[in-house]
Amino acid sequence: MNLVVFLGSENGDDSAGYECYKKAISRINARMLFLGTDVFEILRKYENEKRVIVVDAFYGVDNIIHLKNDEIFNIEARSEHAHYISPVEAIKILKEAGFSPEELHLIGIPAKSFDRVTYSEEMIEKAIEKIEELLK
């Protein structure tokens, strides 16, 4: 089984994960959860799925990014994020707490503003297509 976790709020670019979740519901054949801004909730919801994909707004990038397994843990994390902790930092903490799926993916949707939406529908579509590709 696969798990796709979407993070975010309804504010500004942080809504990218939520927007992606709403559009992906009818297209993705996997267990999907929208966890809002609490990435640590994944510890309570995780059911030992082999593949976990985390989707969130990602500040400081211009295109969809995809990091897998060790790539996530080797990147320098920055706390410039709506949740006061970046998804990379949070996943590193989750790993220390025992969260270790066989395959872990992070899909980042470009974000620039906490106050307004600057991402395009094209970026949301690219993120969904990347999820579909990873689940094949």
Buried (B, 14 or more C-beta within 10 A) or exposed (E): EBBBBBBBBEBBBBBBBBBBBEBBEEEBEBBBBBBBBEBBBBEEEBEEBEBBBBBBBBBEEEEBBBBEBEBBEEBEBEEEBBBEBBBBBBBBBBBEEEBEBEEBBBBBBBBBBBEEBEBEEEBBEBBBEBBBEBBE
